Amino acid sequence: MNWNQVEGNWEQFKGKVQQQWGKLTNDDLDVIRGNRKELAGRLQERYGQAQDAAERDIDDWLSRH
């Protein structure tokens, strides 16, 4: 799967994203709206991750779905 599929079906993936990253709020998910850079930024804020770690986590999650 690629990120374009996630972005295009964001409403379907929101629950899976929140299940993976429980610190993300519904408001965060509404702001992210499928934008990968926004997701990475929110992960950095909520989990105190560096940008490369957030991107790696997103890639790992994406490879499983």
Residue frames as a rotation matrix with the C-alpha (Angstrom) as fourth column:
MET 1
0.586 0.811 0.000 0.00
0.811 -0.586 0.000 0.00
0.000 0.000 -1.000 0.00
ASN 2
-0.532 -0.741 0.409 1.17
0.707 -0.655 -0.265 3.52
0.465 0.148 0.873 -0.60
TRP 3
-0.771 0.167 -0.614 0.37
0.413 -0.603 -0.683 6.74
-0.484 -0.780 0.396 1.18
ASN 4
-0.854 0.489 -0.180 -1.91
-0.480 -0.605 0.635 7.96
0.201 0.629 0.751 -1.62
GLN 5
-0.337 0.744 -0.577 -4.31
0.256 0.662 0.704 5.15
0.906 0.090 -0.414 -0.75
VAL 6
-0.425 0.137 -0.895 -4.30
0.904 0.011 -0.428 6.18
-0.049 -0.990 -0.129 2.91
GLU 7
-0.911 0.018 -0.413 -4.82
0.011 -0.998 -0.067 9.81
-0.413 -0.065 0.908 2.00
GLY 8
-0.736 0.635 -0.234 -7.67
-0.420 -0.157 0.894 9.00
0.531 0.756 0.382 -0.36
ASN 9
0.127 0.769 -0.627 -9.42
0.224 0.594 0.773 6.80
0.966 -0.239 -0.096 2.21
TRP 10
-0.696 -0.559 0.450 -8.56
-0.239 -0.410 -0.880 8.79
0.677 -0.720 0.152 5.32
GLU 11
0.035 0.791 0.611 -11.94
-0.958 -0.147 0.245 8.30
0.283 -0.594 0.753 6.98
GLN 12
0.817 0.259 -0.516 -11.41
-0.205 0.965 0.160 4.54
0.539 -0.025 0.842 6.83
PHE 13
0.096 -0.902 -0.420 -7.85
0.476 0.412 -0.777 4.72
0.874 -0.125 0.469 8.15
LYS 14
0.009 -0.089 0.996 -8.41
-0.596 -0.800 -0.067 7.17
0.803 -0.593 -0.060 10.99
GLY 15
0.832 0.392 0.392 -9.35
-0.544 0.447 0.710 4.38
0.103 -0.804 0.585 13.40
LYS 16
0.772 -0.606 -0.192 -6.31
0.560 0.791 -0.245 2.32
0.301 0.082 0.950 12.48
VAL 17
-0.073 -0.798 0.598 -4.05
0.170 -0.600 -0.781 5.34
0.983 0.044 0.180 12.92
GLN 18
0.177 0.189 0.966 -5.54
-0.819 -0.516 0.251 6.11
0.546 -0.835 0.063 16.31
GLN 19
0.990 0.139 -0.027 -5.25
-0.109 0.867 0.486 2.45
0.091 -0.478 0.874 17.30
GLN 20
0.405 -0.912 -0.064 -1.53
0.692 0.351 -0.630 2.53
0.597 0.211 0.774 16.43
TRP 21
-0.720 -0.650 0.243 -0.85
0.396 -0.673 -0.625 5.93
0.569 -0.354 0.742 18.01
GLY 22
0.036 0.854 -0.519 -3.25
0.924 0.169 0.342 6.28
0.380 -0.492 -0.783 20.90
LYS 23
-0.376 -0.230 -0.898 -1.93
0.681 -0.726 -0.099 9.68
-0.629 -0.648 0.430 21.98
LEU 24
-0.971 0.101 0.216 -3.38
0.103 -0.639 0.762 11.25
0.215 0.763 0.610 18.84
THR 25
-0.545 0.820 -0.175 -6.70
0.029 -0.191 -0.981 12.91
-0.838 -0.540 0.081 19.55
ASN 26
0.183 0.712 0.678 -9.72
0.868 0.208 -0.452 13.13
-0.462 0.671 -0.579 17.29
ASP 27
0.831 0.066 -0.553 -8.80
-0.075 -0.970 -0.230 16.77
-0.551 0.232 -0.801 16.75
ASP 28
-0.221 -0.969 -0.108 -5.31
-0.436 -0.001 0.900 15.69
-0.872 0.246 -0.422 15.64
LEU 29
-0.500 0.061 0.864 -6.83
0.574 0.770 0.278 13.26
-0.648 0.635 -0.420 13.16
ASP 30
0.626 0.772 0.107 -9.14
0.638 -0.429 -0.640 15.95
-0.448 0.469 -0.761 11.81
VAL 31
0.581 -0.500 -0.642 -6.18
-0.478 -0.848 0.228 18.27
-0.658 0.174 -0.732 11.26
ILE 32
-0.426 -0.812 0.399 -4.02
-0.164 0.503 0.849 15.53
-0.890 0.296 -0.347 9.70
ARG 33
0.515 0.805 -0.295 -6.72
-0.465 -0.027 -0.885 14.61
-0.721 0.593 0.360 7.13
GLY 34
0.880 -0.135 0.456 -4.40
0.380 0.775 -0.505 12.14
-0.285 0.618 0.733 5.45
ASN 35
0.748 -0.653 0.118 -1.43
-0.428 -0.612 -0.665 14.48
0.506 0.447 -0.737 5.19
ARG 36
0.605 -0.551 -0.575 1.68
0.593 0.793 -0.136 12.42
0.531 -0.259 0.807 5.92
LYS 37
-0.431 -0.811 0.395 3.82
0.319 -0.547 -0.774 15.40
0.844 -0.207 0.494 6.92
GLU 38
-0.007 0.530 0.848 1.14
-0.737 -0.576 0.354 16.53
0.676 -0.622 0.395 9.34
LEU 39
0.899 0.297 -0.322 0.98
-0.060 0.811 0.582 13.03
0.434 -0.504 0.747 10.83
ALA 40
0.139 -0.935 -0.325 4.75
0.724 0.320 -0.611 12.98
0.675 -0.151 0.722 11.27
GLY 41
-0.497 -0.298 0.815 4.61
-0.167 -0.889 -0.426 16.39
0.852 -0.347 0.392 12.94
ARG 42
0.437 0.741 0.510 1.87
-0.723 -0.048 0.689 15.28
0.535 -0.670 0.515 15.33
LEU 43
0.791 -0.226 -0.568 3.84
0.381 0.909 0.170 12.14
0.478 -0.351 0.805 16.20
GLN 44
-0.304 -0.937 0.173 6.86
0.473 -0.306 -0.826 14.30
0.827 -0.169 0.536 16.94
GLU 45
-0.294 0.268 0.918 4.75
-0.612 -0.790 0.034 16.48
0.734 -0.552 0.396 19.26
ARG 46
0.629 0.740 0.238 2.86
-0.661 0.348 0.665 13.72
0.409 -0.575 0.708 21.06
TYR 47
0.943 -0.257 -0.213 5.65
0.306 0.921 0.241 11.16
0.134 -0.293 0.947 21.36
GLY 48
0.669 -0.723 -0.172 8.72
-0.438 -0.570 0.695 13.40
-0.600 -0.390 -0.698 21.45
GLN 49
0.468 -0.464 0.752 10.18
0.660 0.750 0.052 11.70
-0.588 0.472 0.657 18.40
ALA 50
-0.487 -0.639 -0.595 12.72
-0.170 -0.599 0.782 13.04
-0.857 0.482 0.184 15.96
GLN 51
0.188 0.604 -0.774 11.45
-0.874 -0.256 -0.412 13.52
-0.448 0.754 0.480 12.42
ASP 52
-0.416 -0.402 -0.815 13.32
-0.782 0.616 0.095 10.51
0.464 0.677 -0.571 11.06
ALA 53
-0.979 0.110 0.172 11.92
-0.022 0.781 -0.625 8.27
-0.203 -0.615 -0.762 13.82
ALA 54
-0.159 0.979 -0.126 8.37
-0.354 -0.176 -0.918 9.46
-0.921 -0.101 0.375 13.10
GLU 55
0.123 0.148 -0.981 8.82
-0.991 -0.024 -0.128 8.81
-0.042 0.989 0.143 9.38
ARG 56
-0.786 -0.476 -0.394 10.21
-0.483 0.871 -0.089 5.35
0.386 0.120 -0.915 10.10
ASP 57
-0.758 0.580 0.299 7.23
-0.019 0.438 -0.899 4.56
-0.652 -0.687 -0.321 12.34
ILE 58
0.168 0.831 -0.531 4.84
-0.687 -0.287 -0.667 5.66
-0.707 0.477 0.522 9.59
ASP 59
-0.172 -0.311 -0.935 6.68
-0.926 0.376 0.045 3.51
0.337 0.873 -0.353 7.04
ASP 60
-0.980 -0.193 0.050 6.54
-0.196 0.890 -0.412 0.50
0.035 -0.413 -0.910 9.39
TRP 61
-0.380 0.917 0.118 2.81
-0.153 0.064 -0.986 1.01
-0.912 -0.393 0.116 9.96
LEU 62
0.194 0.442 -0.876 2.19
-0.899 -0.276 -0.339 1.47
-0.392 0.853 0.344 6.24
SER 63
-0.575 -0.500 -0.648 4.02
-0.735 0.664 0.139 -1.76
0.360 0.556 -0.749 5.38
ARG 64
-0.949 0.241 0.206 1.67
0.063 0.781 -0.622 -3.69
-0.310 -0.577 -0.756 7.70
HIS 65
-0.084 0.988 -0.132 -1.51
0.008 -0.131 -0.991 -2.37
-0.996 -0.084 0.003 6.06
